[in-house]
Amino acid sequence: PRDHAKTIHRIGREIDEVISGFVRGQITVLVILGVFYVLGLTLIGLNFGLLIGLGAGLISFIPFVGPVVGFLVGGAVAVVQFWPEWQWVAAVLAVFLIGQFVEGNVLSPMIVGDRIRLHPVWLMFSLSAFGTLFGFVGLLVAVPLAAMIGVFTRFGVQQYMNGPLYQGRSRTADLSEDRDL
């Protein structure tokens, strides 16, 4: 109905803001993570450190897959390059572990979490629920869908709080009181 066009447009704009914020935040996290991997692997002296770091950083948008691939490829190259000196192999693996720790506990909650306006617990729940229900595809769409559900939930709560059930009296009584003044 045309009566609700403004409301529908407002909700659409909010969903667009949340999804675009998620995409921009995710790109920011991927770039920071890629630069961290490149610097760490290059400082260690790993052959192809630039390529491995960029690749691992760029595919980190896929939850759990990016870090695992980088971890495996970087670890394999480190074993071939540095073997019997295991401390260099451990240093390469430590770069990926530190990167994942910082990404999961600092970067994503700060950068992505703020932009999609969801609490980190809801993000973890959405990853778990959508991953269980829809597998790998569920992991890819979990955060954007949870952000959209958050927009609809906030709208529903706002409507409830402005409605007569929450206010305790009917809107017609409010309108008649306003006219009397």
N, C-alpha and C positions, 0 to 999 in steps of 0.2 A: 504493500500500500504506500501511496505517496506520502501519507502522514509520517511514515517511519524512515523516509529516505535519508534525512540528516543523520539519524541514529545509525543506520546501516553504513553510511559513508564514514562516520566517525569510527565505528568498529573496524571497518576495512582499513582505514588509515592507521589505527593502532596496530593491527596485525601486520601491515606493511612495515611500520617502524620497528616492530619486534623482530620480524624475519630479516629485514635489512641490517638491523643492529647485530643479529646473530651472525650473518654472513661477514660483515665487516670485522666483528670481533674475532671470528674464527680465522679470517685471513691474517689479522694482526698476530694472533697466537702462533699460526703456522710460520710466519716470517720470523718472529722472535725465536721460535724453536729451531728453525732451519739455520739461522745465524749462529745460535748457540752450538748446535751440532757441528757446523762447519768450523767454527773457531776451536772448539774442543778437539776435534779430530785432527785438524791441521797443526795445532800446537803439539799434539802427541807425535805427529810425523807420520800418520797413517797414509799409505798410498791411496789415492782416489778419495781422500778425506773430504774434499770439496764436493765431489759428486755424491758420495754416500750421505753426507750431511744435508745437502739440498734435497736429495730424494727422500730421505727419512722425514725431513721437516715438512715437505710438501704433501706427502701421503698421510701425514698425521691427522688429517681431517677425518679419516676413517678410524673410529675408536678402536684401540687395541692393535690394529693391523699395522699402522705406520711405525710405531715404536718397535714392534716385534720384527718387522722386516729390516729396519735399520739396525737393530740389535743383532740379528742373524747375519746380515751382510757385513756389517762392520766387524763383528766378532770373527767371522770366517776370514776376512782379509787380514785382520790382526794376527790370527793364528798362523796364516801362511807367511806373513811378513816378519813377525817378531818371534816365532817359536824358538826356542827354549826359554826365552825371556818372558815368562808368564806375566810379570808385573805390567808390561805394556798392553798385553791382551786384557788384563783386568782394568787398566786405565781406560781403554776404549769402551769396555762394557760399563764402566762407571759413568762415562759421559752420557750414555743413554739412560742409565738409571737416574742420574741427577736431573737430566732433562725432563724425564717423565714425572719425577717428583715435583719439580718446580711447575711444570705445566698443569698437573692435576690439582695441586694444592695452592698455587699462587696465581698463575696466569689466567687459566680458564675461569675460575670463580671471580677474579677481579675484572677481567676484561669482558668475557662473554656473559657471565652471570648478571652483571650490572645492566647490560644492554637489553637482556631479555626479560628483566624484572621478575625473576624466579629465584626462590631460595635454593641453595645448593642441594638440600635434602630432596626437594622436588625434582631437581635435575637427575640425581642419582636414582630416584624412584622411577622416573620416566625411562631412563636408560635400561633399568632392570626390567620393567614391565613390557616396554615395546620390544626389547631384545628377546624376552621369553616368548611373547606372543607372535612376533613376526621375524625372528632370527636376525640375520645380518642386515636385511633391509630395515628392520625395526630400529637397529642401532643407528643407522644413517638418518632416519627421520624422527627419532625420539625427541630431540631438543626442539626443533622447529614446531612439531606438533604440540609438545608440552607448552611452549610459549603461546601458541594460538589458544589452547585450552585455558591458559592463564588469563588471556584477554577476555574470553567469554565468561570465565568465572568472576573476574573483577566487575564486568558489566552486570552480571546477574546479582551480585552482592549489592552493587550500587542501586539497581532497580528495587531490590528488596528493601534497602534502607530508606529509599524515598517513597515507598509504597504505604498504603493505609494499614497493612498488617503490622508493619514495624512502627509506624508513627502512632498508632493507637486510635486514630479517628479517621473518618472518611475525608477524601479530598473535597467533596462537595461542601462539607461543613467548613473547611478551611477557606474555600472560595467565598462562601456567604459571609464569613467573618470579615474577610478582607474588604468586601463591598460595603459592609456596615461602617467601616472606619472611614 
